Amino acid sequence: MNLDFSNKTPIYLQIAEMIRDAILSRGFAEGEPIPSVRRMAVNYNINHQTILKATQMLIEEGLIEKKRGQGMFVKTGAVKKLRKSETGMFVDKEIPAFVSRAKSLDISQTEIIKKIKEQYGK
């Protein structure tokens, strides 16, 4: 997981996105702990308040939970919840942007479908 300090996206949002990605890819399994705030702050050399802001956001989203005296854990059902929200965003924003870009480049629907099938075959 890498942070981009030159990116305009705030660091806490980048951290939250990295944790979401790790949950989706099963890097952090449901029911398992995520690294401690202290550990992440040291690893990324950033203020622990930044990590707390990111994790609080994920708690509010229902993806992780605090267990007193034990740390933070990925909630059961987090993968399903993330897939649902990410699928909606992909379908509503990324596909239309992709199609618009393909049209502006004069790439035919047939070419696009062929390339998508090739990618799915890999």
Backbone as CSV, one residue per row, in Angstrom:
resi,resn,N_x,N_y,N_z,CA_x,CA_y,CA_z,C_x,C_y,C_z
1,MET,0.843,-1.170,0.000,0.000,0.000,0.000,0.898,1.246,0.000
2,ASN,0.661,2.125,-0.965,1.472,3.329,-1.091,0.609,4.577,-1.066
3,LEU,1.095,5.588,-0.383,0.431,6.880,-0.343,1.102,7.809,-1.336
4,ASP,0.315,8.676,-1.941,0.839,9.652,-2.890,0.663,11.040,-2.270
5,PHE,1.738,11.554,-1.684,1.677,12.843,-0.999,1.558,14.011,-1.974
6,SER,1.816,13.778,-3.254,1.671,14.838,-4.248,0.251,14.881,-4.819
7,ASN,-0.531,13.872,-4.510,-1.913,13.783,-4.981,-2.774,14.797,-4.238
8,LYS,-3.771,15.351,-4.912,-4.679,16.310,-4.277,-5.655,15.629,-3.319
9,THR,-5.814,14.310,-3.445,-6.699,13.567,-2.554,-6.091,13.540,-1.162
10,PRO,-6.866,13.941,-0.136,-6.324,13.929,1.225,-5.804,12.547,1.627
11,ILE,-4.774,12.540,2.452,-4.128,11.299,2.869,-5.114,10.363,3.563
12,TYR,-5.994,10.896,4.423,-6.927,10.015,5.123,-7.857,9.305,4.150
13,LEU,-8.228,9.974,3.038,-9.067,9.315,2.030,-8.278,8.248,1.281
14,GLN,-6.994,8.502,1.024,-6.152,7.494,0.376,-6.019,6.262,1.271
15,ILE,-5.855,6.485,2.571,-5.737,5.368,3.513,-7.024,4.571,3.546
16,ALA,-8.155,5.261,3.623,-9.446,4.572,3.639,-9.623,3.739,2.365
17,GLU,-9.219,4.292,1.232,-9.340,3.563,-0.038,-8.421,2.345,-0.062
18,MET,-7.222,2.469,0.479,-6.308,1.326,0.536,-6.883,0.212,1.405
19,ILE,-7.502,0.583,2.507,-8.104,-0.433,3.383,-9.295,-1.077,2.683
20,ARG,-10.120,-0.270,2.006,-11.248,-0.838,1.235,-10.737,-1.838,0.201
21,ASP,-9.688,-1.447,-0.534,-9.110,-2.332,-1.556,-8.599,-3.630,-0.932
22,ALA,-7.968,-3.516,0.227,-7.446,-4.707,0.905,-8.587,-5.612,1.361
23,ILE,-9.691,-5.033,1.777,-10.856,-5.840,2.167,-11.428,-6.540,0.945
24,LEU,-11.580,-5.809,-0.156,-12.125,-6.404,-1.388,-11.245,-7.527,-1.924
25,SER,-9.941,-7.357,-1.822,-9.016,-8.361,-2.356,-8.711,-9.463,-1.339
26,ARG,-9.373,-9.389,-0.202,-9.228,-10.352,0.886,-7.854,-10.285,1.559
27,GLY,-7.147,-9.155,1.371,-5.908,-8.932,2.107,-6.201,-8.801,3.595
28,PHE,-7.350,-8.205,3.894,-7.885,-8.152,5.253,-9.187,-8.941,5.216
29,ALA,-9.189,-10.130,5.771,-10.365,-10.998,5.731,-11.396,-10.570,6.774
30,GLU,-12.648,-10.879,6.481,-13.725,-10.583,7.425,-13.453,-11.287,8.750
31,GLY,-13.652,-10.538,9.823,-13.424,-11.075,11.157,-11.992,-10.966,11.632
32,GLU,-11.101,-10.599,10.738,-9.681,-10.482,11.069,-9.327,-9.033,11.399
33,PRO,-8.264,-8.832,12.174,-7.865,-7.465,12.520,-7.174,-6.757,11.359
34,ILE,-7.296,-5.436,11.372,-6.490,-4.630,10.463,-5.309,-4.123,11.299
35,PRO,-4.252,-3.639,10.660,-3.119,-3.128,11.442,-3.566,-2.013,12.387
36,SER,-2.881,-1.905,13.513,-3.228,-0.884,14.504,-2.956,0.513,13.957
37,VAL,-3.635,1.482,14.546,-3.429,2.883,14.179,-1.963,3.247,14.356
38,ARG,-1.391,2.855,15.473,0.024,3.162,15.751,0.922,2.550,14.677
39,ARG,0.671,1.291,14.344,1.511,0.603,13.346,1.416,1.294,11.982
40,MET,0.183,1.635,11.565,0.033,2.304,10.272,0.686,3.681,10.283
41,ALA,0.554,4.401,11.389,1.164,5.734,11.487,2.685,5.645,11.361
42,VAL,3.270,4.651,12.004,4.717,4.456,11.923,5.113,4.012,10.516
43,ASN,4.389,3.043,9.964,4.720,2.526,8.626,4.685,3.610,7.552
44,TYR,3.708,4.519,7.657,3.558,5.561,6.634,4.154,6.892,7.055
45,ASN,4.701,6.921,8.285,5.325,8.137,8.802,4.357,9.325,8.740
46,ILE,3.149,9.095,9.238,2.134,10.147,9.287,1.514,10.193,10.681
47,ASN,0.824,11.269,10.951,0.188,11.470,12.242,-0.910,10.435,12.473
48,HIS,-0.976,9.916,13.696,-1.983,8.896,14.009,-3.409,9.432,13.870
49,GLN,-3.589,10.750,13.992,-4.928,11.336,13.830,-5.437,11.155,12.393
50,THR,-4.526,11.160,11.450,-4.891,10.934,10.049,-5.432,9.517,9.871
51,ILE,-4.773,8.555,10.495,-5.224,7.162,10.438,-6.570,7.035,11.140
52,LEU,-6.699,7.673,12.287,-7.970,7.612,13.028,-9.123,8.169,12.199
53,LYS,-8.874,9.245,11.477,-9.917,9.840,10.630,-10.360,8.846,9.546
54,ALA,-9.398,8.162,8.952,-9.711,7.174,7.907,-10.481,5.989,8.496
55,THR,-10.025,5.482,9.634,-10.688,4.312,10.212,-12.077,4.664,10.742
56,GLN,-12.234,5.883,11.264,-13.556,6.307,11.729,-14.543,6.344,10.564
57,MET,-14.075,6.788,9.427,-14.910,6.818,8.233,-15.355,5.396,7.854
58,LEU,-14.433,4.447,7.940,-14.748,3.052,7.598,-15.674,2.417,8.637
59,ILE,-15.550,2.841,9.868,-16.476,2.370,10.910,-17.878,2.875,10.593
60,GLU,-17.991,4.147,10.237,-19.290,4.735,9.891,-19.896,4.080,8.658
61,GLU,-19.060,3.613,7.742,-19.533,2.913,6.542,-19.939,1.473,6.846
62,GLY,-19.628,1.019,8.057,-19.983,-0.342,8.450,-19.033,-1.400,7.915
63,LEU,-17.792,-1.011,7.622,-16.826,-1.954,7.065,-15.891,-2.533,8.116
64,ILE,-15.569,-1.734,9.116,-14.728,-2.225,10.207,-15.399,-1.885,11.531
65,GLU,-14.951,-2.552,12.581,-15.496,-2.288,13.913,-14.372,-2.308,14.936
66,LYS,-14.572,-1.521,15.995,-13.616,-1.507,17.102,-14.053,-2.537,18.119
67,LYS,-13.090,-3.290,18.602,-13.336,-4.205,19.714,-12.452,-3.729,20.850
68,ARG,-13.089,-3.284,21.889,-12.376,-2.668,23.007,-11.238,-3.566,23.511
69,GLY,-10.062,-2.978,23.551,-8.888,-3.678,24.052,-8.284,-4.664,23.064
70,GLN,-8.901,-4.822,21.895,-8.393,-5.789,20.919,-7.952,-5.147,19.606
71,GLY,-8.553,-4.044,19.240,-8.211,-3.381,17.992,-9.403,-3.231,17.077
72,MET,-9.098,-3.064,15.801,-10.154,-2.905,14.789,-10.161,-4.129,13.880
73,PHE,-11.372,-4.541,13.534,-11.568,-5.759,12.762,-12.482,-5.495,11.578
74,VAL,-12.270,-6.266,10.515,-13.144,-6.195,9.355,-14.468,-6.850,9.739
75,LYS,-15.552,-6.127,9.506,-16.867,-6.645,9.869,-17.309,-7.747,8.905
76,THR,-18.054,-8.686,9.434,-18.665,-9.708,8.590,-19.633,-9.017,7.639
77,GLY,-19.569,-9.360,6.378,-20.422,-8.751,5.360,-19.792,-7.544,4.677
78,ALA,-18.571,-7.181,5.094,-17.912,-6.004,4.515,-17.631,-6.178,3.020
79,VAL,-17.219,-7.370,2.619,-16.908,-7.603,1.201,-18.166,-7.437,0.357
80,LYS,-19.245,-8.020,0.805,-20.512,-7.920,0.068,-20.957,-6.460,-0.035
81,LYS,-20.852,-5.730,1.063,-21.237,-4.319,1.085,-20.368,-3.505,0.123
82,LEU,-19.069,-3.757,0.148,-18.161,-3.039,-0.745,-18.418,-3.374,-2.205
83,ARG,-18.617,-4.643,-2.490,-18.889,-5.036,-3.882,-20.126,-4.336,-4.410
84,LYS,-21.146,-4.269,-3.596,-22.396,-3.626,-4.015,-22.165,-2.146,-4.322
85,SER,-21.498,-1.438,-3.426,-21.281,-0.010,-3.650,-20.307,0.236,-4.800
86,GLU,-19.251,-0.564,-4.882,-18.277,-0.399,-5.952,-18.877,-0.738,-7.320
87,THR,-19.735,-1.754,-7.359,-20.398,-2.115,-8.613,-21.278,-0.969,-9.085
88,GLY,-22.026,-0.387,-8.163,-22.884,0.747,-8.516,-22.082,1.904,-9.070
89,MET,-20.964,2.215,-8.431,-20.119,3.310,-8.890,-19.513,2.990,-10.256
90,PHE,-19.080,1.754,-10.430,-18.494,1.336,-11.709,-19.510,1.472,-12.841
91,VAL,-20.716,0.961,-12.603,-21.754,0.980,-13.633,-22.226,2.409,-13.918
92,ASP,-22.382,3.206,-12.884,-22.931,4.549,-13.050,-21.926,5.599,-13.499
93,LYS,-20.641,5.409,-13.178,-19.659,6.444,-13.500,-18.557,5.987,-14.446
94,GLU,-17.963,4.845,-14.142,-16.800,4.439,-14.920,-17.160,3.943,-16.319
95,ILE,-18.216,3.170,-16.434,-18.599,2.680,-17.762,-19.008,3.834,-18.677
96,PRO,-19.872,4.753,-18.212,-20.201,5.879,-19.101,-18.971,6.703,-19.502
97,ALA,-18.039,6.914,-18.573,-16.823,7.660,-18.908,-15.981,6.886,-19.920
98,PHE,-15.898,5.577,-19.736,-15.156,4.706,-20.650,-15.759,4.763,-22.059
99,VAL,-17.072,4.639,-22.145,-17.755,4.658,-23.440,-17.592,6.022,-24.110
100,SER,-17.720,7.072,-23.333,-17.549,8.422,-23.874,-16.147,8.609,-24.439
101,ARG,-15.158,8.133,-23.714,-13.764,8.238,-24.178,-13.549,7.413,-25.440
102,ALA,-14.101,6.215,-25.479,-13.977,5.357,-26.668,-14.611,6.036,-27.881
103,LYS,-15.771,6.640,-27.671,-16.431,7.348,-28.780,-15.574,8.508,-29.269
104,SER,-15.003,9.258,-28.333,-14.177,10.408,-28.733,-12.926,9.975,-29.485
105,LEU,-12.472,8.746,-29.228,-11.320,8.204,-29.931,-11.723,7.431,-31.185
106,ASP,-13.030,7.412,-31.433,-13.585,6.721,-32.602,-13.268,5.220,-32.601
107,ILE,-13.351,4.623,-31.394,-13.169,3.178,-31.261,-14.556,2.549,-31.335
108,SER,-14.710,1.583,-32.231,-16.036,0.994,-32.441,-16.455,0.100,-31.272
109,GLN,-17.761,-0.074,-31.170,-18.324,-0.956,-30.144,-17.787,-2.373,-30.321
110,THR,-17.646,-2.796,-31.570,-17.125,-4.135,-31.864,-15.696,-4.285,-31.336
111,GLU,-14.870,-3.268,-31.547,-13.487,-3.316,-31.061,-13.447,-3.374,-29.529
112,ILE,-14.290,-2.571,-28.917,-14.341,-2.529,-27.444,-14.739,-3.892,-26.897
113,ILE,-15.784,-4.463,-27.451,-16.274,-5.766,-26.977,-15.200,-6.828,-27.165
114,LYS,-14.513,-6.800,-28.292,-13.434,-7.757,-28.560,-12.346,-7.637,-27.501
115,LYS,-11.929,-6.427,-27.177,-10.876,-6.214,-26.183,-11.332,-6.629,-24.790
116,ILE,-12.580,-6.352,-24.462,-13.103,-6.756,-23.159,-13.101,-8.288,-23.048
117,LYS,-13.520,-8.958,-24.095,-13.524,-10.434,-24.079,-12.101,-10.966,-23.944
118,GLU,-11.157,-10.324,-24.596,-9.753,-10.745,-24.475,-9.278,-10.599,-23.032
119,GLN,-9.608,-9.485,-22.406,-9.193,-9.240,-21.022,-9.826,-10.234,-20.064
120,TYR,-11.100,-10.560,-20.286,-11.756,-11.534,-19.425,-11.141,-12.920,-19.598
121,GLY,-10.595,-13.189,-20.780,-9.975,-14.478,-21.036,-8.619,-14.660,-20.379
122,LYS,-8.026,-13.567,-19.937,-6.686,-13.638,-19.332,-6.746,-14.142,-17.918
